[in-house]
Amino acid sequence: MIATKAPLRKSEAVTWNFKLLAHHELGGFGGMGEGMSIQTARDGRRILWLAHESAPKNFTAVDVSDPRKPKIVVQTDLPESFMRSNSLELTGDIMAVAYQTQKVGQKPAGFELFDVSVPEQPKSIAFVDASGPHSRGIHQLWFCDGEYVHLAGGATDFKATHPLDDQFYRIFDVRDLSKPIEAGRWWLPGTREGDSVQPPQRHKKPLYDMGFRAHNTNVYPQRPNRCYLGYIDAGMFILDISDKSAIKPICRFDNSPPYHGFTHTVLPLFERNLLVMTDESVVDDAADWPKLVWILDARDETNPIPIATCPAPSLDSFARRGGRFGAHNIHENVPLPTSWQSDQIIIGTFFNAGLRAYDISNAYQPREIAAFVPPAPPLAPRGTIQLNDVFVDEREIVYTVDRHAGGLYVLEMDF
């Protein structure tokens, strides 16, 4: 169990209702991003595709057919040191990978489609250029139906009213894989030069002004005419995308101020009329605490109402442990056959507070039911673990990754 009074030592591990099956350092390139997807290869192998947090690596494929013995299948390099491929998604044998640069104007920036039918030999199909004098490219993408790529990124023809507001929601039609075509776009009014409304008011503390820009762009087959959009310092939106050329906002929920922004993920639980929303911790040593997992009542989708937050890990135990502390991402019920689906259990990452699982069967009183905090990896720059993302497959095998050095952890649920 987790200490609630005395701070944990950096070497101290927590394993409660998770069982560690394997740990893989990924050839010494264990700084991992937010892209995780599982492919059932044509020869029957299960391949986990992973995006890296930063250069030099682009993506890594790991054979997890036996989750106790993960094996690297392929590991690719980025063409430039100033790039990152933070996000990827896979449908069948087609994978989409996002490319973002450190500064505007750098190239290449955009997204790329790959044929991974032979996992050892990924083949590029098409590259969509999103570079430009005011663009850093694509930060995140969602590709689950084989037809459209939904993404958060910049564009050659988009100049933001503030440099932190440079990425917005875009949709690309990829039904012709060799010729992706933009089908629609939406941005927060006031964030583009030339808009007819004033720019949004910045968050008051410069430390916490992270930008009014898009992040996760989730679209599900249960309601394919809706996008559940995290928009960082603007909160979350539900968008009507039934006409992709004329996207309309249905609602906005924004908790900041008084909180510190960076809305990351919006997960709809359709049969329960709930939304699960996360705010990402982006400042070390809990300077932007609290960053939480929120439960919202969405019976009226025009007016979502917060009804609970998932119990946060102990501030005393983790705030000064090193690095970031707070919520980040959750398992998103990705609508693919290889993804676990649950509207009762939420599993999410908390950086130095590791991985947490919550029972939300009573949405008004979520309960923590499991935790996993591995010891600090060797060469961890903050001296602690920084679990960044999580994916659960249909076998209920849990995969989580470290942002800086630790690589891949494979777990089994004990609840």
SETOR-895158 format. One record per residue: x, y, z of N, C-alpha, C in turn; residue in three letters. Coordinates in steps of 0.1 Angstrom, whole numbers. Layout:
// SETOR-895158
   n.xx   n.yy   n.zz  ca.xx  ca.yy  ca.zz   c.xx   c.yy   c.zz  type
      X      Y      Z      X      Y      Z      X      Y      Z   ala
...
//
This chain:
// SETOR-895158
   n.xx   n.yy   n.zz  ca.xx  ca.yy  ca.zz   c.xx   c.yy   c.zz  type
      8    -12      0      0      0      0      9     12      0   met
      3     24     -2     10     36     -4     11     44      9   ile
     23     49     12     25     57     24     17     69     23   ala
     10     74     33      2     86     33      8     97     42   thr
     18     94     50     24    104     58     39    107     55   lys
     47     97     55     61     99     52     64     98     37   ala
     72    107     32     75    106     18     82     93     14   pro
     79     88      2     86     76     -3    100     79     -6   leu
    109     69     -4    122     70     -9    122     68    -24   arg
    131     74    -31    131     73    -46    133     59    -51   lys
    139     51    -43    141     37    -47    130     28    -42   ser
    121     33    -35    110     25    -30     99     23    -40   glu
     95     10    -42     85      7    -52     72      4    -45   ala
     61      5    -53     48      2    -48     42     -8    -58   val
     37    -19    -53     29    -28    -62     17    -33    -54   thr
      6    -28    -58     -7    -32    -51    -17    -35    -62   trp
    -21    -48    -62    -31    -53    -71    -28    -52    -86   asn
    -15    -49    -89     -9    -52   -102      2    -62   -100   phe
      5    -70   -110     16    -79   -110     25    -76   -122   lys
     38    -74   -119     47    -71   -129     51    -84   -136   leu
     48    -84   -149     52    -96   -157     66    -94   -164   leu
     69    -82   -168     81    -80   -176     85    -65   -176   ala
     97    -63   -178    102    -49   -179    112    -49   -191   his
    111    -40   -200    121    -40   -211    126    -25   -213   his
    139    -24   -213    145    -10   -214    146     -6   -229   glu
    141    -14   -238    140    -10   -252    154     -5   -258   leu
    164    -13   -255    177    -11   -261    184      1   -256   gly
    180      6   -245    186     18   -239    179     31   -244   gly
    169     30   -252    161     41   -257    147     41   -250   phe
    147     43   -237    135     41   -230    127     53   -227   gly
    129     64   -233    121     76   -232    109     76   -241   gly
     97     73   -235     86     69   -244     75     80   -243   met
     68     82   -255     57     92   -256     44     87   -252   gly
     34     91   -260     20     88   -257     13     79   -267   glu
     21     73   -276     15     65   -286     17     50   -283   gly
      6     42   -282      7     28   -279     -5     21   -287   met
     -2     11   -295    -12      4   -302     -8    -10   -305   ser
    -17    -19   -304    -14    -33   -307    -19    -38   -320   ile
    -11    -45   -327    -14    -51   -340    -14    -66   -339   gln
    -24    -73   -345    -23    -87   -347    -17    -89   -361   thr
     -5    -94   -361      2    -95   -373     -3   -107   -381   ala
      0   -107   -394     -6   -118   -402     -1   -132   -399   arg
     11   -133   -392     16   -146   -388     11   -149   -374   asp
      2   -141   -368     -4   -144   -355      3   -137   -343   gly
     14   -131   -345     21   -124   -334     13   -112   -330   arg
     15   -109   -317      9    -96   -312     21    -86   -311   arg
     19    -75   -318     30    -65   -319     25    -52   -312   ile
     32    -48   -302     30    -35   -296     38    -24   -302   leu
     32    -14   -308     39     -3   -314     39      9   -304   trp
     51     15   -302     54     25   -292     60     37   -299   leu
     55     49   -295     61     62   -300     71     66   -289   ala
     82     73   -294     92     78   -285     89     92   -281   his
     94     96   -269     92    110   -265    100    120   -273   glu
    112    116   -277    121    125   -284    131    117   -292   ser
    138    124   -301    149    118   -309    159    111   -300   ala
    167    102   -305    169     98   -319    159     88   -325   pro
    151     81   -316    142     71   -321    128     76   -325   lys
    123     70   -335    110     73   -340     99     64   -334   asn
     99     52   -337     90     42   -331     97     29   -329   phe
     91     21   -319     96      8   -316     85     -2   -317   thr
     87    -14   -323     77    -25   -322     82    -36   -313   ala
     74    -41   -305     77    -51   -295     68    -63   -296   val
     73    -75   -298     65    -87   -298     61    -90   -284   asp
     48    -89   -281     42    -92   -268     33   -104   -268   val
     35   -113   -277     27   -125   -278     28   -133   -265   ser
     40   -134   -259     41   -138   -245     45   -126   -237   asp
     35   -121   -229     37   -108   -222     49   -109   -212   pro
     53   -121   -209     64   -122   -199     77   -122   -206   arg
     77   -122   -219     90   -122   -227     89   -112   -239   lys
     87    -99   -236     87    -90   -248    100    -89   -255   pro
     99    -88   -268    111    -88   -277    110    -77   -287   lys
    120    -69   -289    120    -59   -299    120    -65   -313   ile
    111    -60   -321    110    -65   -335    117    -55   -345   val
    114    -42   -342    121    -32   -350    121    -19   -342   val
    131    -11   -345    133      2   -339    138     12   -349   gln
    131     23   -352    135     32   -363    140     45   -357   thr
    147     52   -366    153     65   -362    145     76   -369   asp
    145     88   -362    140    100   -368    151    107   -377   leu
    147    114   -387    157    120   -396    164    132   -391   pro
    158    138   -380    164    150   -375    164    150   -359   glu
    174    155   -353    174    155   -338    164    164   -332   ser
    159    174   -339    149    183   -333    135    178   -335   phe
    133    166   -339    119    160   -341    115    152   -329   met
    102    150   -328     97    140   -319     85    133   -326   arg
     83    120   -323     71    113   -328     63    108   -316   ser
     57    118   -309     51    116   -296     38    107   -297   asn
     32    106   -309     19     99   -310     18     90   -322   ser
     12     78   -320      9     70   -332     -4     62   -329   leu
    -10     58   -339    -22     49   -339    -22     39   -350   glu
    -28     28   -349    -27     17   -359    -41     11   -361   leu
    -45     10   -374    -57      3   -377    -53     -8   -387   thr
    -55    -21   -383    -51    -32   -392    -36    -32   -394   gly
    -32    -31   -406    -17    -30   -409    -13    -16   -413   asp
    -21     -6   -410    -17      8   -414    -15     16   -401   ile
     -4     22   -400      0     30   -388      2     45   -392   met
     -4     54   -384     -2     68   -386      7     73   -374   ala
     17     81   -378     27     86   -368     28    101   -369   val
     27    108   -358     28    123   -357     42    128   -356   ala
     45    139   -362     59    144   -361     57    159   -357   tyr
     64    162   -346     65    176   -342     79    180   -340   gln
     82    193   -343     95    198   -342     97    208   -330   thr
    109    211   -326    111    219   -315    107    233   -317   gln
    109    238   -330    107    252   -333     98    253   -345   lys
     91    264   -347     84    266   -359     93    268   -371   val
     88    263   -382     96    264   -395    105    253   -397   gly
    107    244   -388    116    233   -390    109    222   -398   gln
    116    214   -405    111    203   -413    119    190   -411   lys
    113    178   -412     99    176   -416     90    177   -403   pro
     78    181   -406     67    183   -395     54    179   -402   ala
     46    170   -395     34    166   -401     30    152   -396   gly
     25    143   -405     22    130   -401     25    120   -413   phe
     28    108   -409     32     98   -420     24     85   -418   glu
     20     79   -429     13     67   -429     23     56   -433   leu
     22     44   -426     31     33   -428     23     20   -431   phe
     28     12   -439     23     -2   -441     32    -10   -432   asp
     26    -16   -421     34    -24   -412     30    -39   -413   val
     25    -43   -425     20    -57   -426     32    -67   -424   ser
     44    -63   -427     56    -70   -422     62    -61   -411   val
     60    -64   -399     64    -55   -388     79    -52   -388   pro
     87    -61   -393    102    -59   -393    105    -48   -404   glu
     96    -46   -413     99    -37   -425     88    -27   -427   gln
     87    -17   -418     77     -7   -420     80      1   -433   pro
     69      3   -441     71     10   -454     62     22   -454   lys
     68     34   -458     61     46   -459     51     46   -470   ser
     39     50   -468     29     51   -478     27     66   -483   ile
     26     75   -473     24     89   -476     28     98   -464   ala
     33    110   -467     36    119   -457     28    132   -459   phe
     22    137   -449     14    150   -450     22    161   -443   val
     26    171   -450     34    182   -445     25    192   -438   asp
     29    194   -425     22    204   -417     32    214   -412   ala
     43    216   -419     53    226   -415     49    239   -419   ser
     56    249   -415     54    263   -420     60    273   -410   gly
     60    286   -414     66    296   -406     61    298   -392   pro
     48    292   -390     42    294   -377     38    280   -371   his
     43    269   -376     39    256   -373     50    247   -368   ser
     48    240   -357     57    229   -352     52    215   -357   arg
     42    214   -365     37    201   -370     26    196   -361   gly
     26    182   -360     15    175   -353     20    169   -340   ile
     12    172   -330     15    167   -316      8    153   -313   his
     -4    152   -317    -12    140   -313    -21    136   -325   gln
    -24    123   -326    -34    119   -336    -42    107   -332   leu
    -53    105   -338    -63     94   -335    -67     88   -348   trp
    -65     75   -350    -67     68   -362    -72     54   -359   phe
    -86     53   -359    -91     40   -354   -101     34   -364   cys
   -106     41   -374   -116     36   -383   -110     33   -397   asp
    -97     35   -399    -91     33   -412    -95     43   -423   gly
   -103     53   -419   -108     63   -429   -103     77   -426   glu
   -103     81   -414   -100     95   -410    -89     95   -399   tyr
    -80    104   -401    -70    107   -391    -75    121   -384   val
    -77    120   -371    -81    132   -364    -68    136   -356   his
    -65    149   -356    -52    153   -350    -52    167   -344   leu
    -42    169   -336    -39    182   -330    -26    187   -336   ala
    -26    198   -343    -14    202   -349    -15    216   -356   gly
     -4    220   -361     -4    233   -368     -6    231   -383   gly
     -5    242   -391     -6    241   -405      2    253   -411   ala
      5    251   -424     13    261   -431      5    274   -432   thr
     -8    274   -433    -16    286   -435    -22    291   -422   asp
    -18    287   -410    -24    291   -398    -14    299   -389   phe
    -17    311   -387     -9    320   -378    -17    323   -365   lys
    -12    318   -354    -19    320   -341    -17    335   -336   ala
    -27    339   -329    -25    352   -322    -15    352   -311   thr
    -12    340   -306     -2    339   -296      6    326   -299   his
     19    326   -298     27    315   -302     24    302   -295   pro
     18    302   -283     15    290   -276      2    284   -281   leu
     -6    291   -290    -19    286   -295    -18    281   -309   asp
     -7    275   -313     -4    272   -327    -10    259   -332   asp
    -16    250   -323    -21    237   -327    -36    236   -325   gln
    -43    232   -335    -57    231   -335    -62    218   -340   phe
    -75    216   -341    -81    203   -345    -82    202   -360   tyr
    -77    191   -366    -77    189   -380    -82    175   -383   arg
    -89    173   -394    -93    160   -398    -88    157   -412   ile
    -82    145   -414    -78    141   -428    -85    129   -432   phe
    -90    129   -444    -96    118   -451    -84    109   -457   asp
    -82     97   -452    -72     88   -457    -77     76   -464   val
    -89     77   -469    -95     65   -476    -87     61   -488   arg
    -81     71   -494    -70     68   -504    -57     71   -496   asp
    -51     60   -492    -39     61   -483    -28     69   -490   leu
    -27     68   -503    -16     75   -509    -18     90   -511   ser
    -30     95   -508    -34    109   -511    -43    114   -499   lys
    -38    116   -487    -46    121   -477    -50    135   -480   pro
    -63    138   -477    -69    151   -480    -75    157   -467   ile
    -72    170   -464    -79    176   -452    -94    177   -455   glu
   -101    172   -445   -116    172   -446   -122    183   -437   ala
   -115    188   -427   -121    198   -418   -111    203   -408   gly
   -114    214   -402   -106    219   -391   -114    228   -382   arg
   -110    229   -370   -117    238   -360   -106    243   -350   trp
   -107    255   -346    -99    261   -336   -107    270   -327   trp
   -102    272   -315   -109    281   -305   -109    295   -311   leu
   -121    301   -313   -122    314   -319   -113    324   -311   pro
   -106    332   -318    -97    342   -312    -83    338   -312   gly
    -80    325   -315    -66    321   -314    -59    321   -328   thr
    -66    326   -338    -60    327   -352    -61    342   -356   arg
    -50    347   -361    -50    360   -366    -60    362   -377   glu
    -68    373   -376    -79    375   -385    -92    371   -380   gly
    -93    364   -368   -106    360   -363   -114    373   -359   asp
   -127    371   -359   -136    383   -356   -138    385   -341   ser
   -132    376   -332   -134    378   -318   -120    380   -312   val
   -120    385   -300   -107    388   -293   -100    375   -288   gln
    -87    375   -288    -80    363   -282    -84    360   -268   pro
    -84    347   -264    -87    344   -250    -78    350   -240   pro
    -83    353   -228    -74    358   -217    -64    348   -213   gln
    -52    351   -212    -41    342   -208    -43    338   -193   arg
    -39    326   -190    -38    322   -176    -28    331   -169   his
    -31    336   -157    -24    347   -151    -10    345   -148   lys
     -7    333   -143      7    330   -140     15    325   -152   lys
     25    332   -156     32    328   -168     37    313   -168   pro
     40    308   -156     45    295   -154     34    285   -159   leu
     21    289   -158     10    279   -161      3    283   -174   tyr
      8    293   -182      2    296   -195      8    286   -205   asp
      0    275   -207      5    264   -216     -1    265   -230   met
    -10    274   -232    -15    276   -245    -30    272   -247   gly
    -37    278   -256    -51    275   -259    -49    267   -272   phe
    -47    254   -271    -45    246   -283    -50    232   -281   arg
    -52    225   -291    -58    211   -291    -48    201   -285   ala
    -53    191   -279    -45    179   -275    -52    166   -280   his
    -58    158   -272    -64    146   -276    -77    148   -284   asn
    -79    141   -295    -89    143   -305    -97    130   -306   thr
   -104    125   -296   -110    112   -296   -123    112   -303   asn
   -125    102   -312   -137     99   -319   -141     85   -319   val
   -153     81   -316   -157     67   -313   -168     63   -322   tyr
   -169     50   -326   -179     45   -335   -193     46   -329   pro
   -195     46   -316   -208     48   -309   -214     61   -313   gln
   -206     72   -315   -211     85   -319   -200     91   -329   arg
   -200     86   -341   -190     90   -351   -191    105   -355   pro
   -202    111   -351   -204    125   -354   -200    135   -343   asn
   -192    129   -333   -187    137   -322   -172    135   -320   arg
   -166    146   -317   -152    146   -313   -151    151   -299   cys
   -144    143   -290   -142    146   -276   -128    152   -275   tyr
   -127    165   -273   -115    172   -276   -110    178   -263   leu
    -97    175   -259    -90    182   -249    -83    194   -255   gly
    -85    206   -249    -79    218   -255    -70    226   -245   tyr
    -62    218   -238    -52    223   -229    -58    235   -220   ile
    -54    247   -222    -58    258   -212    -72    262   -215   asp
    -79    257   -225    -93    261   -228   -103    250   -223   ala
    -98    240   -216   -107    230   -211   -110    219   -221   gly
   -122    214   -221   -126    204   -231   -138    208   -238   met
   -140    202   -251   -151    205   -259   -157    192   -264   phe
   -170    192   -267   -176    182   -275   -179    189   -288   ile
   -175    184   -299   -177    190   -312   -186    181   -321   leu
   -195    188   -328   -203    181   -338   -195    181   -351   asp
   -191    169   -355   -183    167   -368   -191    160   -378   ile
   -205    160   -377   -213    154   -387   -210    159   -401   ser
   -208    172   -402   -203    179   -414   -189    183   -412   asp
   -179    175   -417   -165    178   -413   -160    191   -419   lys
   -167    196   -428   -163    209   -434   -169    221   -426   ser
   -177    218   -417   -184    229   -409   -186    224   -395   ala
   -175    222   -388   -175    217   -374   -180    227   -364   ile
   -189    222   -355   -195    231   -346   -194    226   -331   lys
   -190    235   -322   -189    232   -308   -203    230   -302   pro
   -205    219   -294   -217    216   -287   -216    221   -273   ile
   -205    219   -267   -203    224   -253   -188    226   -250   cys
   -186    233   -239   -173    235   -234   -173    234   -218   arg
   -164    227   -213   -162    226   -198   -148    230   -195   phe
   -146    240   -187   -133    245   -184   -132    247   -169   asp
   -122    240   -162   -120    241   -148   -109    251   -144   asn
   -104    258   -153    -92    267   -150    -94    281   -156   ser
    -92    291   -147    -90    290   -133   -103    285   -126   pro
   -101    281   -113    -90    282   -104    -79    271   -106   pro
    -82    261   -114    -71    251   -116    -61    256   -126   tyr
    -51    247   -129    -40    252   -137    -40    247   -151   his
    -51    244   -157    -52    241   -171    -46    228   -175   gly
    -43    227   -188    -37    216   -195    -47    204   -195   phe
    -59    206   -200    -68    195   -202    -63    186   -213   thr
    -62    173   -210    -55    164   -219    -64    155   -227   his
    -72    147   -219    -79    136   -225    -94    137   -221   thr
   -103    134   -230   -117    133   -227   -122    119   -232   val
   -126    111   -222   -131     97   -225   -145     96   -223   leu
   -154     94   -233   -168     92   -231   -171     78   -227   pro
   -180     76   -217   -185     63   -214   -200     63   -217   leu
   -203     59   -230   -216     62   -236   -228     56   -229   phe
   -227     43   -225   -238     37   -218   -242     43   -205   glu
   -232     50   -199   -234     56   -185   -236     71   -186   arg
   -235     77   -198   -236     91   -199   -226     98   -190   asn
   -214     94   -191   -203    100   -183   -192    104   -192   leu
   -184    114   -187   -171    117   -193   -161    116   -183   leu
   -149    110   -187   -137    110   -178   -127    119   -184   val
   -122    129   -177   -113    139   -182   -101    140   -174   met
    -89    142   -180    -77    143   -173    -70    157   -176   thr
    -64    162   -165    -55    174   -167    -41    169   -165   asp
    -32    173   -174    -18    168   -173    -10    177   -164   glu
     -2    170   -156      9    177   -148     20    180   -158   ser
     24    193   -158     35    197   -168     46    205   -161   val
     46    206   -148     56    213   -140     61    204   -129   val
     74    204   -128     81    195   -118     77    199   -103   asp
     79    189    -94     77    191    -80     64    197    -76   asp
     53    192    -83     39    195    -79     36    210    -79   ala
     44    218    -87     41    232    -87     28    236    -94   ala
     22    227   -102      9    229   -107     -2    220   -101   asp
      1    214    -90     -9    206    -83    -21    214    -79   trp
    -33    208    -79    -36    194    -83    -39    192    -98   pro
    -34    181   -103    -38    177   -116    -45    163   -115   lys
    -58    163   -119    -67    152   -114    -73    145   -126   leu
    -80    134   -123    -89    127   -132   -103    130   -127   val
   -111    137   -136   -124    142   -133   -135    132   -139   trp
   -146    131   -132   -158    124   -137   -169    135   -139   ile
   -175    135   -151   -185    145   -154   -198    138   -159   leu
   -209    143   -154   -222    138   -158   -225    144   -172   asp
   -227    136   -182   -229    141   -196   -243    137   -201   ala
   -253    136   -192   -266    132   -197   -271    143   -206   arg
   -268    156   -203   -271    167   -213   -257    170   -218   asp
   -255    166   -231   -241    169   -237   -238    183   -239   glu
   -248    192   -238   -246    206   -240   -241    212   -226   thr
   -242    205   -216   -239    210   -202   -233    200   -193   asn
   -221    194   -196   -215    185   -187   -212    191   -173   pro
   -214    183   -163   -213    188   -149   -203    179   -141   ile
   -193    184   -135   -184    176   -127   -191    170   -114   pro
   -189    158   -112   -196    151   -101   -186    145    -91   ile
   -173    143    -96   -163    136    -87   -150    137    -93   ala
   -139    135    -85   -126    133    -90   -121    120    -84   thr
   -112    113    -92   -106    101    -87    -97    104    -75   cys
    -96     96    -65    -87     99    -54    -73    101    -58   pro
    -67    112    -55    -53    116    -59    -43    109    -50   ala
    -32    105    -56    -21     99    -47    -16    110    -37   pro
    -10    105    -27     -6    113    -15      3    124    -19   ser
      0    137    -17      9    148    -20     22    147    -12   leu
     20    143      1     32    142     10     42    132      5   asp
     37    121     -1     45    110     -6     53    113    -19   ser
     47    121    -27     52    122    -41     56    136    -45   phe
     52    147    -39     54    160    -44     68    164    -45   ala
     77    159    -36     91    163    -37    100    151    -40   arg
     94    141    -47    101    129    -50    110    132    -63   arg
    106    142    -70    114    145    -83    105    144    -95   gly
    107    153   -104     99    153   -117     85    157   -115   gly
     77    153   -125     63    157   -125     55    148   -115   arg
     44    153   -109     35    146   -101     21    150   -103   phe
     13    141   -108     -1    144   -111     -6    136   -123   gly
    -19    138   -127    -25    130   -137    -18    133   -151   ala
    -20    124   -160    -16    126   -174    -26    119   -183   his
    -24    107   -187    -33    100   -196    -39     88   -190   asn
    -50     83   -196    -57     71   -192    -59     62   -203   ile
    -62     49   -200    -66     40   -211    -79     45   -217   his
    -79     47   -230    -89     54   -237   -100     46   -244   glu
   -101     33   -240   -111     24   -247   -110     26   -262   asn
    -98     26   -267    -96     27   -282   -105     17   -289   val
   -113     21   -299   -122     12   -305   -116      3   -315   pro
   -108     -6   -310   -101    -16   -318   -102    -30   -311   leu
   -102    -41   -319   -104    -54   -313    -93    -58   -303   pro
    -81    -51   -304    -70    -55   -295    -70    -46   -282   thr
    -81    -38   -280    -81    -29   -269    -92    -33   -259   ser
    -88    -34   -246    -98    -36   -235   -108    -25   -235   trp
   -120    -29   -231   -131    -19   -230   -137    -20   -216   gln
   -138     -9   -209   -145     -9   -196   -151      5   -193   ser
   -163      5   -188   -169     17   -183   -170     17   -168   asp
   -163      7   -161   -163      6   -147   -149      9   -141   gln
   -139      6   -148   -125      8   -143   -118     18   -152   ile
   -111     27   -145   -103     37   -152    -88     35   -147   ile
    -79     34   -157    -65     32   -154    -57     43   -160   ile
    -49     50   -152    -42     62   -156    -28     63   -150   gly
    -20     72   -157     -6     74   -153     -6     87   -145   thr
      4     88   -135      6     99   -126     20    103   -125   phe
     28    100   -136     42    104   -136     49     97   -124   phe
     55    105   -114     63     99   -104     54     91    -94   asn
     41     92    -94     32     84    -86     27     72    -94   ala
     33     69   -105     31     57   -112     18     55   -119   gly
     13     43   -118      0     39   -125    -10     37   -114   leu
    -23     41   -117    -33     40   -107    -46     34   -114   arg
    -53     26   -107    -66     20   -112    -77     24   -102   ala
    -89     28   -108   -100     33   -101   -113     25   -105   tyr
   -120     21    -95   -134     16    -97   -143     28    -96   asp
   -150     30   -108   -160     41   -108   -174     36   -110   ile
   -177     24   -105   -190     18   -106   -200     28    -99   ser
   -196     34    -88   -203     45    -82   -196     58    -87   asn
   -202     64    -97   -195     75   -103   -193     87    -93   ala
   -201     87    -83   -200     98    -73   -189     95    -63   tyr
   -185     83    -62   -175     79    -52   -164     70    -58   gln
   -156     74    -67   -146     66    -72   -136     61    -62   pro
   -132     48    -63   -123     42    -53   -110     38    -60   arg
    -99     40    -54    -86     35    -59    -85     20    -55   glu
    -82     12    -65    -81     -2    -63    -68     -9    -66   ile
    -59     -1    -72    -46     -7    -76    -36      4    -78   ala
    -23      1    -76    -12     11    -79      1      4    -82   ala
      9     10    -91     22      4    -95     31     16    -96   phe
     42     16    -88     52     26    -89     65     19    -89   val
     72     18   -100     85     11   -100     96     20    -95   pro
    107     14    -91    118     23    -87    123     31    -99   pro
    131     41    -95    137     50   -106    145     42   -115   ala
    144     44   -128    153     37   -137    167     43   -137   pro
    177     35   -140    190     40   -141    191     52   -151   pro
    198     62   -148    200     74   -156    187     83   -157   leu
    177     80   -148    165     89   -148    169    103   -145   ala
    166    113   -154    171    126   -152    165    133   -140   pro
    154    129   -136    147    135   -124    149    127   -112   arg
    156    116   -113    159    107   -102    147     99    -98   gly
    137     97   -106    125     90   -103    118     85   -115   thr
    108     76   -114    100     71   -125     91     83   -129   ile
     87     83   -142     78     92   -148     69     85   -158   gln
     60     77   -152     51     69   -161     42     78   -169   leu
     42     76   -182     37     86   -191     24     82   -198   asn
     22     69   -201     10     65   -208      7     51   -205   asp
     -5     47   -208    -10     33   -205    -19     28   -216   val
    -18     15   -219    -27      9   -228    -30     -5   -223   phe
    -42     -9   -224    -46    -23   -219    -52    -30   -231   val
    -47    -43   -233    -52    -50   -244    -64    -59   -240   asp
    -70    -66   -249    -83    -73   -247    -80    -85   -238   glu
    -68    -89   -236    -64    -99   -226    -63    -94   -212   arg
    -65    -81   -210    -64    -74   -197    -49    -74   -193   glu
    -40    -74   -203    -26    -71   -200    -24    -56   -201   ile
    -17    -51   -192    -15    -36   -190     -1    -33   -195   val
      0    -23   -203     14    -18   -208     15     -3   -204   tyr
     26      0   -197     28     14   -193     43     17   -196   thr
     46     30   -199     59     34   -203     64     46   -195   val
     77     47   -194     84     58   -187     87     69   -197   asp
     86     81   -193     88     93   -202    103     95   -205   arg
    111     91   -196    125     95   -197    135     84   -200   his
    134     73   -193    145     63   -195    141     48   -192   ala
    130     46   -186    126     33   -181    121     23   -191   gly
    116     28   -202    111     19   -212     97     14   -209   gly
     95      1   -212     82     -6   -211     80    -15   -199   leu
     69    -14   -192     65    -23   -181     52    -30   -185   tyr
     52    -43   -184     41    -51   -187     35    -57   -174   val
     22    -55   -172     16    -58   -159      3    -67   -162   leu
     -1    -73   -151    -13    -81   -151    -22    -75   -139   glu
    -35    -74   -142    -44    -69   -132    -46    -80   -121   met
    -46    -76   -109    -49    -85    -98    -62    -80    -90   asp
    -71    -75    -98    -84    -70    -92    -95    -74   -102   phe
//
